[in-house]
Amino acid sequence: MIVRTSIAGRQAPSRRGEAATEVTITDDGAPWDGLREECGVIGVSLPGGAAAPYLHLGLLALQHRGQESAGIATHKGGRLAVHKDMGLVAQVFSDANVKSLTGSVGIGHVRYATMGSAVLANAQPMVASSPWGPIAIAHNGNLTNAGALRTALEAQGETFTATSDTEVLLRCIARSRAPSLAAAIAETMGRIEGAYTVVLLAGARVYAFRDAHAIRPLVLGRLQDGWVVASETCAFDNIGAEFARDVAPGEIVSLEGASHASMRAIPRARVAQCVFEYIYFARPDTTLAGVNVHQARRRMGRVLAAEHPVAADIVVPVPDSGTSAALGFAEATGVPFEFGIVKNRYIGRTFMQPDQGTRDFGVRVKLNPVREIVEGRRIALVDDSIVRGTTAGKIVAMLRHCGALEVHLRISSPPIRWPCFYGVDTSNRRELVAAHLEVDEIRRQIGADSLGYLSQDGLVSAIRLPRDKLCMACLDGDYPTTTGAEEDAGKYALERRP
Ligand code: SF4
């Protein structure tokens, strides 16, 4: 199931259908119903060196952003080589195939599917021929007008081999008649809407560009005599790179050899960085727009404690997503922090359930309470978010089953009441429990003794960025772009078309 492509000025062959193995998440079963990571990108230009080992290490650091597929494309001597497959970075790449991806420039991607199923045809980097030779592209985010653009391109005779918005972006650039590739990218940025951070490989050059609202993160760093761009600074730490700056909204950065250049492609719009990067998606050791993620989460826990104090014996995080906020909650209240739940880190997305009747099986495979900590205690349980509410209910039931006297749930984000159209797999209001129930109704459904969410103002004060520089659309319904209809969005939007 490995796609290994080497092209020189021609289109990569279609692999559609060859490996259409949907990665399923069993339910129930389902080990989790929370927010899903969305994708990570990296690009490297390392004059005189080999880019692939650095891309590989960088992707390992970005693995939390997507575990469904991984890929790297490099360029050498007019040829573009791609290796990608379904699975984790460590499963997709061996030492031998990293070594075989030669060249001093390249891009990499880890994917969680938010538009287009989790199949090999949608794995990235995607490649196409173009007037400027073969190009490879990798993308984080969602385009809100992908369906309309695809329809227009099909009317012009374009054919598609995948079902993701990334291919729409790729074909827009590849079909452009602009005088240069940079101009083609700028022209495409003027046509596409929504959230995108993109790395593109063409010849010996890497381009990186970001939507006008800067919804998804993208940072630029120094790597020896060359340059690196990545979704998060944690990828820089892994490869010994030094943070230089955030890529600006609407900017195109090009990296070639030891040099880099920048151009403003489209006018800057209202900056709207996703607050859930701070709450959940980004790694705690990452710094986004000058704010360390772990510290921001810790402050969220402190503010949460002030807004929803509780008489408890211990503060227990839902690992790992609630850990930083639980630490802040414990610090602010003086209640001892305890690891009352242990997470199994080695569970994949699928597993076999021995029988359907095993209660809470799906959650218990992933999370297990420590009876000796939990029994006879009043627990302040801290997690980052509630999406559907089913997992939270199971965790509360597990704790009670282990003898917890009381379970008070504290959530370090405000209620999620609106869908996300920007690369998070919550594109339908029907799935969001807080879109339909009041807080006390959710508490009853979950079975907690009390439930408290962080307020929107509390969240902003914890992140320490101005509210008008943040996207909080899934919390307040104020979208930074036009969005289209819910039924035209989501993972299967381009698979439902006639
Ligand atoms: S809608 Fe929510 S999850 Fe989506 S980008 Fe905005 S803040 Fe992030």
Residues whose N, C-alpha, C, O or C-beta is under 5 A from the ligand:
A	BS01	SF4	C274 V275 F276 P419 C420 F421 Y422 V424 C471 M472 A473 C474
